[in-house]
Amino acid sequence: MSRLLRGAGWWAADYAYAVRRQLAGLMSRTRPETYSRLPAARQPPVLLVPGVYESWRFLEPLARALHGRGYAVHVVAPLGLNRGSIPDMTDLVAAALVEEDLTAAVVVAHSKGGLIGKSLMGRADVGHRISGMVAVNTPFAGSPYARCLPLRSVRDFLPHDEVITALDAQRADNARIVSAATFFDPHVPTGSRLPGATNVRLATPGHFRALADPELLPLLVRELERFAVARPDPGPAR
């Protein structure tokens, strides 16, 4: 019983965090280009990709913190609440990569955003523009709970969905991915472990609250520094 109560408490706290972040996003008047304006930005540039039903402002605390540490953080406002299919949303982010002429960028993503990021890494037209990705609580193997809601934006996460299976087969890029996941994720019960990637365990329970884990920002900064050292030449599209 105590275990059930503890899980219920974590679930409630997770949704309370999500509601607060959604309300903060609605009240925010920050322009999308605010965090990308940095005259002498540290390398690499950051590309922020939120999860389903999240605008880029859901991740604004991370954008603000990374910008404060000298990184240019780029967002893709046309994603809106990221309700479209993974291929369609990937097209929007790919267009932003080209429009802003980003090279050696690092994707920082939450949930569905990590699937979009991995899709980008495997594309011949823009994959060469991305050094790597740090994904938080991304359902790389899908989520069985996707069967419970008849929404296309959610059913994209079915474990046997063709996009999920194609991304699972795309293993060449896994070594450039850091998959950070909490020990309790009510949306992704099978976990976010990705074979061949750097898998990191966060201590804060919850699908959304993990974004506020005190170890996440230090992890992002360490990985950005690591990607900067290993930064490849842009080169031609593969």
Wavefront OBJ file of the C-alpha trace (Angstrom):
o trace
v 0.000 0.000 0.000
v 2.784 2.437 0.884
v 4.346 1.794 -2.519
v 1.047 2.617 -4.257
v 0.634 5.772 -2.209
v 4.176 6.832 -3.009
v 3.559 6.286 -6.730
v 0.286 8.215 -6.572
v 2.080 11.082 -4.850
v 4.786 11.150 -7.514
v 2.137 11.086 -10.249
v 0.233 14.006 -8.640
v 3.424 16.034 -8.194
v 4.370 15.338 -11.813
v 1.097 16.684 -13.174
v 1.191 19.651 -10.817
v 4.608 20.545 -12.252
v 3.289 20.160 -15.805
v 0.320 22.431 -15.101
v 2.569 25.088 -13.568
v 4.887 24.995 -16.576
v 1.990 25.197 -19.032
v 0.549 28.197 -17.196
v 3.959 29.854 -17.062
v 4.282 29.299 -20.802
v 0.927 30.922 -21.470
v 1.962 33.963 -19.422
v 5.440 34.244 -20.920
v 6.001 37.050 -23.425
v 9.532 36.011 -24.291
v 10.148 36.082 -28.029
v 11.469 32.882 -29.638
v 14.724 34.533 -30.731
v 15.537 35.841 -27.238
v 17.844 33.008 -26.229
v 19.621 32.702 -29.574
v 20.926 36.281 -29.466
v 24.417 36.076 -28.062
v 27.271 38.011 -29.745
v 30.049 35.667 -28.638
v 28.209 32.448 -27.892
v 29.978 29.373 -26.650
v 29.931 26.378 -28.939
v 28.008 24.289 -29.790
v 24.623 25.930 -30.469
v 21.662 24.310 -28.716
v 18.440 23.308 -30.448
v 15.552 22.910 -28.023
v 12.787 20.421 -28.959
v 9.852 19.913 -26.552
v 7.509 16.956 -26.129
v 3.945 16.420 -27.293
v 1.469 19.094 -26.139
v 4.406 21.241 -25.055
v 5.418 24.522 -26.638
v 9.070 25.543 -26.558
v 8.204 27.632 -23.488
v 7.651 24.439 -21.501
v 11.446 24.092 -21.618
v 12.128 27.787 -21.077
v 13.842 27.292 -17.686
v 16.499 25.193 -19.457
v 16.774 27.737 -22.279
v 17.280 30.553 -19.779
v 19.841 28.620 -17.754
v 21.905 27.559 -20.780
v 21.733 31.060 -22.269
v 22.978 32.397 -18.941
v 25.983 30.119 -19.271
v 26.854 31.532 -22.663
v 25.099 29.153 -25.067
v 22.891 30.290 -27.930
v 19.623 28.377 -27.590
v 17.447 28.061 -30.680
v 13.773 27.128 -30.587
v 11.283 26.176 -33.308
v 8.151 28.228 -32.691
v 6.231 26.723 -35.671
v 6.082 23.423 -33.751
v 3.343 24.982 -31.637
v 2.267 22.339 -29.138
v 4.057 19.617 -31.117
v 0.847 17.720 -31.885
v 1.680 16.716 -35.464
v 3.162 13.431 -36.601
v 6.833 12.788 -35.905
v 7.779 13.054 -39.616
v 5.872 16.338 -40.027
v 7.382 17.853 -36.893
v 10.824 16.659 -37.985
v 10.336 18.522 -41.267
v 9.634 21.754 -39.352
v 12.753 21.398 -37.221
v 14.863 20.485 -40.258
v 13.668 23.656 -42.005
v 14.696 25.704 -38.953
v 18.156 24.106 -38.927
v 18.669 25.156 -42.542
v 17.094 28.599 -42.177
v 19.285 29.460 -39.200
v 22.274 27.707 -40.786
v 23.086 25.793 -37.619
v 26.089 23.478 -37.715
v 27.390 21.045 -35.090
v 24.260 21.764 -33.043
v 23.291 19.737 -29.984
v 19.621 18.867 -29.595
v 18.223 19.159 -26.069
v 14.878 17.379 -26.086
v 12.080 16.173 -23.863
v 9.980 13.069 -24.532
v 8.679 13.151 -28.151
v 11.334 15.771 -28.872
v 13.970 13.059 -28.579
v 12.267 11.021 -31.307
v 12.266 14.104 -33.526
v 15.922 14.684 -32.700
v 16.883 11.131 -33.602
v 14.907 11.432 -36.844
v 16.912 14.554 -37.679
v 20.200 12.788 -36.997
v 19.360 10.114 -39.535
v 18.354 12.474 -42.339
v 20.706 12.933 -45.286
v 19.812 16.605 -45.718
v 20.372 17.860 -42.165
v 21.925 15.032 -40.122
v 25.386 16.492 -40.652
v 24.269 19.665 -38.859
v 23.853 17.847 -35.519
v 26.716 16.784 -33.252
v 24.554 14.919 -30.787
v 21.554 14.991 -28.494
v 20.600 14.931 -24.835
v 17.074 13.533 -24.534
v 15.052 13.480 -21.311
v 12.474 10.715 -20.758
v 12.152 9.902 -24.450
v 10.111 6.783 -25.338
v 12.667 5.401 -27.790
v 10.878 2.023 -27.710
v 7.424 3.593 -27.565
v 4.953 3.394 -24.706
v 2.229 0.773 -24.180
v 0.005 3.506 -22.725
v -0.359 4.978 -26.218
v -3.070 2.357 -26.761
v -5.241 4.032 -24.135
v -5.901 7.279 -26.019
v -7.417 7.454 -29.520
v -5.400 10.558 -30.412
v -3.049 10.361 -33.387
v -0.554 12.602 -31.597
v -0.334 9.996 -28.814
v -0.712 6.810 -30.854
v 2.544 7.735 -32.605
v 4.158 6.211 -29.504
v 2.771 2.716 -30.002
v 5.724 0.297 -29.654
v 5.025 -1.202 -33.096
v 4.370 2.089 -34.889
v 6.346 2.205 -38.128
v 8.204 5.387 -37.112
v 9.197 3.926 -33.728
v 10.435 0.706 -35.327
v 12.352 2.619 -38.013
v 14.041 4.760 -35.367
v 14.902 1.654 -33.365
v 16.664 0.248 -36.430
v 18.587 3.509 -36.879
v 21.375 2.589 -34.456
v 24.390 4.239 -36.052
v 23.658 7.517 -34.241
v 22.984 6.058 -30.776
v 26.565 6.646 -29.637
v 25.982 10.399 -30.040
v 22.900 10.370 -27.828
v 22.639 10.821 -24.068
v 19.358 9.395 -22.790
v 18.581 10.851 -19.361
v 15.645 9.209 -17.616
v 14.069 9.100 -14.202
v 13.505 5.888 -12.234
v 9.727 6.545 -12.233
v 8.068 7.694 -15.450
v 4.269 7.286 -15.470
v 4.149 7.926 -19.237
v 6.992 5.635 -20.295
v 6.748 2.589 -18.002
v 9.211 0.570 -20.109
v 11.907 3.206 -19.621
v 14.053 5.263 -21.973
v 17.157 3.122 -22.134
v 18.736 3.264 -25.600
v 21.254 0.577 -26.651
v 24.640 2.051 -27.502
v 23.798 5.457 -26.053
v 25.031 7.014 -22.816
v 22.180 6.222 -20.432
v 21.904 8.402 -17.321
v 19.562 7.949 -14.354
v 17.942 11.075 -12.871
v 16.757 11.043 -9.262
v 13.586 13.129 -9.591
v 10.494 10.955 -10.222
v 8.086 11.911 -12.985
v 7.896 12.370 -16.740
v 7.831 16.162 -16.458
v 9.487 16.874 -13.106
v 12.692 15.300 -14.367
v 13.196 18.546 -16.294
v 13.746 20.235 -12.936
v 16.129 17.587 -11.592
v 19.096 19.408 -9.991
v 21.542 17.180 -11.880
v 20.065 17.837 -15.320
v 21.584 21.258 -15.957
v 25.112 20.172 -14.898
v 24.679 17.130 -17.158
v 23.706 19.352 -20.096
v 26.670 21.656 -19.570
v 29.089 18.708 -19.324
v 27.729 17.181 -22.505
v 27.828 20.486 -24.369
v 31.470 20.893 -23.377
v 32.159 17.337 -24.502
v 30.475 17.853 -27.852
v 32.398 21.109 -28.293
v 35.708 19.269 -27.882
v 34.627 16.555 -30.304
v 33.008 19.019 -32.690
v 33.263 17.686 -36.242
v 33.829 19.719 -39.381
v 30.447 20.499 -40.933
v 31.267 18.627 -44.155
v 28.746 17.780 -46.855
v 25.394 16.152 -46.275
v 25.661 12.397 -45.960
l 1 2 3 4 5 6 7 8 9 10 11 12 13 14 15 16 17 18 19 20 21 22 23 24 25 26 27 28 29 30 31 32 33 34 35 36 37 38 39 40 41 42 43 44 45 46 47 48 49 50 51 52 53 54 55 56 57 58 59 60 61 62 63 64 65 66 67 68 69 70 71 72 73 74 75 76 77 78 79 80 81 82 83 84 85 86 87 88 89 90 91 92 93 94 95 96 97 98 99 100 101 102 103 104 105 106 107 108 109 110 111 112 113 114 115 116 117 118 119 120 121 122 123 124 125 126 127 128 129 130 131 132 133 134 135 136 137 138 139 140 141 142 143 144 145 146 147 148 149 150 151 152 153 154 155 156 157 158 159 160 161 162 163 164 165 166 167 168 169 170 171 172 173 174 175 176 177 178 179 180 181 182 183 184 185 186 187 188 189 190 191 192 193 194 195 196 197 198 199 200 201 202 203 204 205 206 207 208 209 210 211 212 213 214 215 216 217 218 219 220 221 222 223 224 225 226 227 228 229 230 231 232 233 234 235 236 237 238
